[in-house]
Amino acid sequence: MRLDGRRKSDNISDRRGLSGRAVGIGGGIVGVIIAGIITLLSGGDIGDVIGNVISQGAGSQTTQAAYQPDAEDERLADLTAKVLAGTEDVWTSEFRRQGWGEYRCPKLVMFTGAVQSGCGNATSQVGPFYCSADETVYIDLDFFKQMQSSIGASGDFAYAYVIAHEVGHHVQHLLGTLDDAHEAMSRMSEKESNRMSVRLELQADYYAGVWANLDNKMFGSLEPGDVENAIEAASKIGDDYLQKKATGREIPDSFNHGRSSQRVAWLSKGLQTGDPLQGDTFSIPYESL
């Protein structure tokens, strides 16, 4: 991904090292996969997500170690700041073009180990998340390294996809989609609530694709292999793939992010169209998503 010469966002808060690095003890690889990777790209009210993680890892302990960023940490921080700036440029322009009013840019907090957000306390095991209460994306940059080591997904554009997906939840929040969906979910059965969550996540994937399309038109940011890297990442973060990796089987009624094939399809559609108006994941029958 071409980012040389690109501006960095001013909406970044660097809290790396302030909390120390949390090192989990106990839980094993299955716990890490479930608590960390399955929550990849989770958006909206983080309280529900954190509650699940806390309940799954209540018996674990943490120790603190001093944080010392290496060259790769600094490179990823630079990438994050430039990608966030790209989302600001694209969505500011698109909101005006669509007549949606002024785009209110989200903030982004880089942290290590644990963080206090407007939606409560969270650890890096939750993965990147968006909190609508303070309109902020939170990310421990080690997550990008773990993408490669845990699921074999890597590449700068794959990392940009993660950030753009979380910003996609911010777009949903500004348009009222996120709050409406969460209000509806509070009145649904667990199965139906999970299905509503899938619709939210797939739309955020679509918005990430839209951003990539428009960012490329503005800046010529995509290089050969970038799209393939993002598609590969999307194919490995579906609920079916991750559940099989963790437990050897899948439980469709528990899906809350979508199948790998669905995530790939909606990301790809956004990349192809660059049109936010074609990303309605809510009026389509669930079985046809």
Phi and psi in degrees as a GROMACS rama.xvg file:
@    title "Ramachandran Plot"
@    xaxis  label "Phi"
@    yaxis  label "Psi"
@TYPE xy
-83.5782  114.481  ARG-2
-126.926  -0.924852  LEU-3
-59.6036  132.857  ASP-4
81.2343  -3.74438  GLY-5
-76.996  149.193  ARG-6
-73.6699  159.301  ARG-7
-103.871  145.93  LYS-8
-67.089  143.945  SER-9
-88.4876  -1.94274  ASP-10
-98.0118  33.1578  ASN-11
-106.59  133.757  ILE-12
-117.329  115.991  SER-13
-94.9396  102.168  ASP-14
-107.517  18.1256  ARG-15
-61.3486  131.772  ARG-16
88.8358  -16.0557  GLY-17
-69.1185  -33.3045  LEU-18
-97.2619  -8.17506  SER-19
79.3846  165.703  GLY-20
-93.5879  123.203  ARG-21
-82.9668  127.567  ALA-22
-113.501  112.226  VAL-23
-71.8824  141.182  GLY-24
-123.053  118.623  ILE-25
97.6089  164.773  GLY-26
102.655  -37.5116  GLY-27
72.8118  179.664  GLY-28
-64.803  -35.2983  ILE-29
-63.9863  -41.9189  VAL-30
-62.1548  -40.6439  GLY-31
-63.3731  -44.4717  VAL-32
-63.3387  -47.2311  ILE-33
-66.9477  -48.3657  ILE-34
-74.0425  -30.043  ALA-35
-100.79  -61.6838  GLY-36
-74.4578  -39.6074  ILE-37
-62.7447  -27.5254  ILE-38
-86.2939  9.47981  THR-39
-52.826  131.283  LEU-40
64.6861  22.9179  LEU-41
-75.8292  135.447  SER-42
-124.441  -174.6  GLY-43
78.6289  -149.701  GLY-44
-69.9605  111.103  ASP-45
-71.8372  -14.7297  ILE-46
-54.5528  -42.8967  GLY-47
-64.9065  -43.0585  ASP-48
-65.7578  -45.9062  VAL-49
-61.453  -40.3042  ILE-50
-58.4856  -40.7641  GLY-51
-64.93  -42.5448  ASN-52
-66.3131  -44.1024  VAL-53
-61.5183  -42.9315  ILE-54
-66.0946  -33.3523  SER-55
-76.7423  -28.3313  GLN-56
-116.611  27.345  GLY-57
-62.5086  -25.8153  ALA-58
-88.0978  -1.45985  GLY-59
-84.0785  159.616  SER-60
-121.55  161.303  GLN-61
-129.922  151.206  THR-62
-122.64  159.392  THR-63
-112.425  138.107  GLN-64
-133.229  148.64  ALA-65
-63.5324  141.213  ALA-66
-93.8446  126.209  TYR-67
-129.312  101.963  GLN-68
-64.4723  138.82  PRO-69
-101.943  -176.036  ASP-70
-61.2082  -37.6648  ALA-71
-69.2489  -37.2904  GLU-72
-58.1764  -44.8514  ASP-73
-68.8339  -35.139  GLU-74
-64.8111  -42.1938  ARG-75
-67.6004  -34.5521  LEU-76
-65.3638  -40.6201  ALA-77
-63.8273  -44.8209  ASP-78
-59.5701  -45.726  LEU-79
-60.203  -44.6692  THR-80
-65.1645  -36.3609  ALA-81
-76.1736  -38.4948  LYS-82
-65.3773  -42.7132  VAL-83
-60.3315  -41.138  LEU-84
-60.4327  -38.6421  ALA-85
-63.5278  -38.9307  GLY-86
-66.4073  -34.864  THR-87
-63.8694  -45.6661  GLU-88
-64.27  -46.2321  ASP-89
-65.8997  -50.7889  VAL-90
-74.3906  -28.9923  TRP-91
-61.9118  -45.4537  THR-92
-65.4888  -42.4078  SER-93
-71.046  -38.0954  GLU-94
-61.5484  -40.8684  PHE-95
-66.6611  -42.2915  ARG-96
-64.9119  -36.7326  ARG-97
-84.1309  -6.77529  GLN-98
74.0545  29.6372  GLY-99
-92.4679  6.48492  TRP-100
88.501  -168.224  GLY-101
-77.7821  136.246  GLU-102
-79.2799  125.099  TYR-103
-95.4308  110.237  ARG-104
-67.2381  137.952  CYS-105
-77.408  160.885  PRO-106
-92.3437  162.532  LYS-107
-135.83  130.074  LEU-108
-111.13  123.24  VAL-109
-95.4274  128.552  MET-110
-139.034  170.316  PHE-111
-129.493  130.048  THR-112
82.9534  -66.7431  GLY-113
-151.782  158.933  ALA-114
-153.539  150.607  VAL-115
-98.4742  119.933  GLN-116
-115.33  172.152  SER-117
-66.2154  -12.0764  GLY-118
-105.303  7.2653  CYS-119
119.297  -177.473  GLY-120
-77.0882  147.013  ASN-121
-146.668  152.683  ALA-122
-109.847  168.399  THR-123
-64.5518  -17.5453  SER-124
-63.4756  -23.8815  GLN-125
-66.3568  -25.8193  VAL-126
85.5619  177.092  GLY-127
-58.792  141.725  PRO-128
-149.918  158.716  PHE-129
-112.212  132.189  TYR-130
-110.855  115.956  CYS-131
-73.294  -22.9246  SER-132
-63.0778  -36.3011  ALA-133
-118.34  9.97293  ASP-134
51.6532  52.2869  GLU-135
-135.367  138.783  THR-136
-93.8376  135.181  VAL-137
-118.691  135.617  TYR-138
-153.501  132.145  ILE-139
-92.2865  118.856  ASP-140
-63.4047  -18.1113  LEU-141
-60.8652  -20.5841  ASP-142
-58.777  -37.7137  PHE-143
-63.0609  -39.3094  PHE-144
-66.2556  -37.9791  LYS-145
-70.1524  -27.9893  GLN-146
-57.0355  -42.8814  MET-147
-72.221  -45.8506  GLN-148
-73.5885  -31.7387  SER-149
-91.531  -39.3529  SER-150
-127.445  5.25192  ILE-151
70.0306  27.1204  GLY-152
-109.095  125.347  ALA-153
-151.644  178.959  SER-154
109.341  142.272  GLY-155
-60.14  -36.202  ASP-156
-72.4022  -30.3395  PHE-157
-63.9782  -39.2036  ALA-158
-67.9897  -39.7086  TYR-159
-61.9657  -36.5266  ALA-160
-58.6716  -41.2773  TYR-161
-59.6343  -48.8131  VAL-162
-63.764  -45.4005  ILE-163
-64.7332  -32.6558  ALA-164
-63.6483  -45.6735  HIS-165
-63.6368  -39.3969  GLU-166
-64.8162  -30.2168  VAL-167
-60.1289  -35.7374  GLY-168
-66.9083  -33.112  HIS-169
-66.0842  -41.0666  HIS-170
-59.4034  -43.9928  VAL-171
-58.7261  -41.2898  GLN-172
-62.885  -46.5794  HIS-173
-64.4277  -32.4443  LEU-174
-85.4406  -5.85531  LEU-175
88.9087  -5.0544  GLY-176
-65.4253  -43.5457  THR-177
-64.5158  -48.6347  LEU-178
-66.0576  -39.5694  ASP-179
-62.1095  -42.0563  ASP-180
-66.0963  -42.2794  ALA-181
-68.7628  -33.8265  HIS-182
-64.9551  -41.8586  GLU-183
-66.4918  -39.0172  ALA-184
-62.6802  -30.3565  MET-185
-66.3395  -17.069  SER-186
-107.325  4.509  ARG-187
-101.806  163.152  MET-188
-67.8887  165.411  SER-189
-59.7663  -41.7271  GLU-190
-62.2928  -47.2157  LYS-191
-69.7406  -34.9011  GLU-192
-63.7804  -41.2656  SER-193
-61.6549  -38.9987  ASN-194
-66.428  -37.7328  ARG-195
-64.8155  -39.1024  MET-196
-61.3471  -40.6325  SER-197
-59.3156  -42.7932  VAL-198
-61.5711  -41.9972  ARG-199
-61.9722  -45.6498  LEU-200
-66.9569  -40.2777  GLU-201
-67.5393  -35.1524  LEU-202
-67.5164  -37.5266  GLN-203
-64.8703  -36.4786  ALA-204
-61.0191  -43.5115  ASP-205
-61.2428  -46.5286  TYR-206
-61.4319  -35.0311  TYR-207
-62.2146  -40.6145  ALA-208
-66.0734  -41.2214  GLY-209
-59.4481  -46.5521  VAL-210
-56.7728  -46.4344  TRP-211
-61.0537  -41.6043  ALA-212
-60.4619  -49.1399  ASN-213
-73.6364  -35.4224  LEU-214
-62.8818  -39.2372  ASP-215
-65.0449  -37.8505  ASN-216
-66.2829  -37.0983  LYS-217
-74.0975  -41.2854  MET-218
-124.873  -4.74047  PHE-219
59.885  46.6269  GLY-220
-83.5985  -22.6779  SER-221
-85.2076  137.016  LEU-222
-116.327  162.397  GLU-223
-54.1312  133.035  PRO-224
94.0786  -16.5521  GLY-225
-62.8786  -49.86  ASP-226
-61.7319  -41.1335  VAL-227
-61.7587  -38.5304  GLU-228
-63.6748  -42.0721  ASN-229
-67.6831  -41.1886  ALA-230
-63.055  -40.3094  ILE-231
-62.184  -41.9149  GLU-232
-62.9761  -45.6037  ALA-233
-61.1614  -34.214  ALA-234
-70.509  -16.4559  SER-235
-109.088  9.51576  LYS-236
-120.888  13.3363  ILE-237
-71.2869  151.085  GLY-238
-59.1074  -38.0341  ASP-239
-64.7446  -45.3092  ASP-240
-62.6251  -46.5311  TYR-241
-71.5011  -37.0507  LEU-242
-65.9704  -40.4585  GLN-243
-65.9689  -37.2785  LYS-244
-65.2069  -38.6891  LYS-245
-81.9983  -39.1387  ALA-246
-127.163  -8.67563  THR-247
85.4751  1.55158  GLY-248
-149.831  168.922  ARG-249
-120.592  150.033  GLU-250
-126.092  90.0987  ILE-251
-54.751  -36.8075  PRO-252
-66.9917  -16.0241  ASP-253
-94.9025  -4.07098  SER-254
-60.8783  134.181  PHE-255
-133.503  6.16489  ASN-256
-124.503  -20.0256  HIS-257
108.272  157.863  GLY-258
-69.1171  158.209  ARG-259
-55.2358  -43.6873  SER-260
-62.8679  -35.607  SER-261
-70.4932  -42.6157  GLN-262
-64.6626  -41.8106  ARG-263
-62.6787  -43.4838  VAL-264
-63.3852  -44.0305  ALA-265
-75.9485  -37.0753  TRP-266
-61.3008  -44.8312  LEU-267
-63.2218  -40.4653  SER-268
-63.0112  -42.4964  LYS-269
-62.4777  -42.1475  GLY-270
-61.171  -39.1239  LEU-271
-75.6541  -39.5649  GLN-272
-91.5773  -38.9432  THR-273
62.5384  23.2104  GLY-274
-121.834  109.597  ASP-275
-64.8012  -17.4252  PRO-276
-77.5321  -11.7554  LEU-277
-99.6678  17.9102  GLN-278
-108.834  33.1782  GLY-279
-77.0096  103.618  ASP-280
-97.715  6.66302  THR-281
-102.289  -26.4354  PHE-282
-93.0379  -7.54183  SER-283
-83.4268  138.001  ILE-284
-52.7255  140.153  PRO-285
-56.1048  -39.5997  TYR-286
-68.4027  -14.5947  GLU-287
-102.342  1.36625  SER-288
